[in-house]
Structure formats: C-alpha cells, structure tokens
Amino acid sequence: MKCCGGNNSVLKVQFKDDDIDLTALDATLEKYKSTKGSLITILQKAQEIYGYLPLSVLNYVAQNTGVKPAKVYGVATFYTQFRLEPVGENLIMLCQGTACHVNGAKGIEEAITEELNIKDGQTTEDNLFTLNNVACLGCCSLSPVMMINGETYGHLTPKKTVEILRNLKKNDLDTKEA
C-alpha cells in the first residue's frame, strides 16, 4: 500500500484492488451527494454493487463525499452488515444461539470446518463457500440450524450438514460446466 497526502487533505491510497471500476458507484454518489447522513446508505449501495467494500471503494467514497477516510472506514468496520473481504458464492450463516448451541451447533461447525477446510469468517480457496457464525437466525424450533443463501436448513446433524455442502458443491460445479 502506498500513501501520499495531497494539498486537499484527502488521503489518496493505492491498493491491490485498483482494477475495480469505481465509476459504477458514481450514480449512487450523485444521488446522495447533498443528503446529509447518507454514508451508510452509500456504503450499502456500494456493497450491493461490488459484493463487499474494497479499500479503494472506501477511499473513493471519502473523496467524493468529503467525509474523512477514517470515518468511512470506521463506519464500514463498525456495522456487521458490511464486509471488507469478498464472500463465497454460498454464504453459510451458522446459528450459535442458545437453542442451537444446546442442540449441537459446535458439532455442526466442526463438520463444516472439516469438510470445507475453513473456519468462521473464512472463504474456501475456490470461493464457493464462506462460513459466518451468527448470534441467532430466529429458527429455534429447527435447531441446530444454518442458512445458506437465504435457504434454511434445520435439525442438522454433522452427517446431514456434510451432505448439504456436498450437494451444493456438486450443483455449483454442474452449473458451471453447463
């Protein structure tokens, strides 16, 4: 990372993600440029566009809104809805709430970790899966439970979990080959 300050006191940073088309965010920045307190909305739209918030996008938002880069980064890291790293095609949200914990969420997490060779917050090398432990999915009667791309899988066992993951992987590979 290279940094250099300019006379306009806006931090200019060159990151490894320079190949990202920052102009895709221009319409959003134009729409909210005169709306005070719109930083979170802008970051939400940016995440919709890019799938996550690369550092070059955060810097671009700062440059075009007049908000200090430290504040933009602070907001992006404070709220759990924002991701600074890309996620896999299949986002696994594994519930760690009380009902799930009592009914075996730890064993489910171990099965996922062993099958995919990732831990909480990590993405597989092939970018097919990302594992995120969450506080609660609100599906206590289905515990232990996980949600993958909005679909809920309940009454999990380690064996059932591995079967679900293998089926998703097979379906993803079949789709790419077609």
C-alpha angles and dihedrals in degrees: 000000000000123000131192128169121226132206090257089062092234109135111239113201132180113212136180090257094066091125091072114113100240093181089075085078096052096093091053092047091049092049094052101031094109097034109103114221095020098126095106091049091050091050091048091052091046091053090050089053099044102024090237138018111269115197091246089058091051089051091047091051090051093049093049100042100039090236112138113257090236091058093047090050091045092055092045092052097040099058116066091213090074124081124201093189129054117258128221124261088260114049110200113202108191116196116232096177122133097268092047092044092052091046098052112282089146091061090048091052090049091051091051092046092050095044097045101026092231135113132212110308095016132115126216117253090248090053091236098119140030121185120213123175110214132195096236139345094194093241099110094150088061096050131185090043141166133185122215118189091337096311116117122223115191143179087037127187123185090253093049090048093053090049091052092050093047091049091050091048091049092048091049092050092046091051092051092049093050 
